[in-house]
């Protein structure tokens, strides 16, 4: 019981800080581990869930990513790109996958990420592209490149 107290306190502080963070926003994405997914971002944390009929077979996936820093680029006078970098983890359950001899199982990974976001002028939307480099940890260890393309509704 005493071992659970630090865990409960940590999660309580995390959720309390999210509640006081700036207003979050929703988005849609496609990419590694999800043909289509929905995400919720409360800066600097992004939560996402998706359906994946392609990557390892049909599966349901989830991810948590944390933006650790950012930068700005201005490739043209009227164009401003917001860059970011961070880290995250994916987990999913695949029902029929070549990775498992029994048909289905859990897949998990950890990854680093770098992305660029463009806010559409005069509109409450932004588009982003992201590159991920990580290591699948379950069911076997393997390195992979990945990424995302998405639309945020701010």
VMD Tcl script that draws the C-alpha trace (Angstrom):
set ca {
  {0.00 0.00 0.00}
  {2.79 2.43 0.91}
  {4.35 1.87 -2.52}
  {1.20 3.13 -4.21}
  {1.20 6.50 -2.41}
  {4.04 8.07 -4.50}
  {2.40 6.80 -7.69}
  {-1.02 8.22 -6.75}
  {0.53 11.55 -5.73}
  {2.52 11.75 -8.98}
  {-0.54 11.10 -11.15}
  {-2.60 13.58 -9.09}
  {0.01 16.29 -9.62}
  {0.17 15.49 -13.34}
  {-3.61 15.77 -13.79}
  {-3.77 18.91 -11.65}
  {-1.10 20.57 -13.77}
  {-2.99 19.63 -16.93}
  {-6.14 21.16 -15.52}
  {-4.32 24.47 -14.97}
  {-2.53 24.40 -18.32}
  {-3.75 26.48 -21.22}
  {-6.83 25.16 -22.98}
  {-6.21 21.99 -24.91}
  {-7.18 21.21 -28.47}
  {-8.23 18.24 -30.57}
  {-6.80 16.92 -33.80}
  {-6.77 14.11 -36.35}
  {-3.72 12.27 -37.62}
  {-2.40 9.43 -39.72}
  {0.96 7.76 -39.39}
  {2.98 5.03 -37.77}
  {0.75 2.71 -35.73}
  {-2.49 4.38 -36.85}
  {-4.13 4.76 -40.25}
  {-6.53 7.19 -38.60}
  {-6.46 8.58 -35.10}
  {-7.72 11.33 -32.84}
  {-5.57 13.28 -30.40}
  {-5.93 15.68 -27.51}
  {-3.11 18.11 -26.74}
  {-2.69 20.01 -23.49}
  {0.72 21.57 -24.09}
  {3.26 20.06 -23.74}
  {1.54 16.64 -23.56}
  {-0.35 14.94 -26.43}
  {-2.60 11.90 -25.93}
  {-3.78 9.95 -28.96}
  {-5.75 6.84 -29.89}
  {-6.13 5.26 -33.29}
  {-7.12 2.34 -35.48}
  {-4.44 0.53 -37.43}
  {-5.49 -1.95 -40.11}
  {-2.08 -1.92 -41.86}
  {1.06 -1.61 -39.69}
  {1.15 -5.01 -37.94}
  {-2.35 -6.22 -38.80}
  {-5.60 -4.82 -37.37}
  {-5.08 -3.11 -34.03}
  {-6.11 -0.45 -31.54}
  {-3.31 1.89 -30.51}
  {-2.59 4.67 -28.05}
  {0.29 7.07 -27.53}
  {1.55 9.72 -25.15}
  {4.06 12.27 -26.45}
  {5.76 15.14 -24.63}
  {7.13 18.22 -26.38}
  {10.45 19.02 -24.73}
  {11.34 22.14 -26.72}
  {10.63 24.22 -29.78}
  {12.00 26.54 -32.44}
  {10.67 28.84 -35.19}
  {11.42 28.91 -38.90}
  {10.42 31.58 -41.43}
  {11.13 30.19 -44.91}
  {9.18 33.05 -46.55}
  {7.94 36.48 -45.33}
  {4.32 35.32 -44.85}
  {5.12 31.77 -43.72}
  {6.03 30.89 -40.14}
  {6.65 27.32 -39.08}
  {6.77 26.27 -35.45}
  {9.13 23.38 -34.83}
  {9.25 21.09 -31.84}
  {11.07 18.06 -30.51}
  {10.24 15.58 -27.81}
  {9.76 11.97 -26.81}
  {6.91 9.53 -26.47}
  {5.63 5.99 -26.25}
  {3.10 3.95 -28.24}
  {1.21 0.84 -27.20}
  {-1.31 -1.18 -29.11}
  {-3.12 -4.47 -29.22}
  {-3.10 -6.25 -32.56}
  {-5.69 -8.94 -33.18}
  {-4.10 -10.73 -36.16}
  {-0.43 -9.95 -36.61}
  {2.53 -11.68 -38.17}
  {4.50 -10.66 -35.05}
  {2.68 -13.24 -32.93}
  {2.46 -16.99 -33.47}
  {-0.81 -17.08 -31.52}
  {-2.47 -14.43 -33.70}
  {-2.55 -11.34 -31.49}
  {-0.78 -9.46 -28.74}
  {0.65 -6.26 -27.33}
  {3.10 -4.02 -29.22}
  {4.92 -1.18 -27.43}
  {7.68 1.27 -28.30}
  {9.56 4.34 -27.14}
  {10.59 7.07 -29.57}
  {12.02 10.52 -30.10}
  {10.24 12.99 -32.38}
  {10.84 16.17 -34.38}
  {8.03 18.05 -36.10}
  {6.96 21.19 -37.92}
  {3.55 22.86 -37.49}
  {1.99 25.51 -39.74}
  {-0.95 27.55 -38.44}
  {-3.28 28.45 -41.27}
  {-3.60 32.27 -41.40}
  {-6.94 33.59 -40.16}
  {-8.23 30.10 -39.32}
  {-8.35 28.07 -36.10}
  {-6.48 25.15 -37.73}
  {-2.90 24.01 -38.02}
  {-1.27 21.20 -39.97}
  {1.82 19.33 -38.90}
  {4.35 16.77 -40.07}
  {6.44 14.78 -37.65}
  {9.31 12.30 -37.86}
  {9.74 9.65 -35.19}
  {12.73 7.40 -34.56}
  {12.29 4.70 -31.98}
  {12.66 1.18 -30.74}
  {9.86 -1.35 -30.57}
  {10.12 -3.04 -27.18}
  {7.38 -5.69 -27.39}
  {7.10 -8.42 -28.59}
  {10.68 -8.16 -29.90}
  {13.23 -5.35 -29.92}
  {13.61 -3.61 -33.29}
  {14.48 -0.07 -34.40}
  {12.14 1.76 -36.75}
  {11.57 5.11 -38.43}
  {8.05 6.48 -38.34}
  {6.04 9.64 -38.47}
  {2.73 11.48 -38.48}
  {0.74 13.92 -40.56}
  {-2.03 15.75 -38.77}
  {-4.60 18.50 -38.50}
  {-5.19 20.37 -35.21}
  {-8.41 22.21 -34.35}
  {-7.35 25.10 -32.11}
}
mol new
graphics top color blue
foreach p $ca { graphics top sphere $p radius 0.5 }
foreach p [lrange $ca 0 end-1] q [lrange $ca 1 end] { graphics top cylinder $p $q radius 0.2 }
display resetview
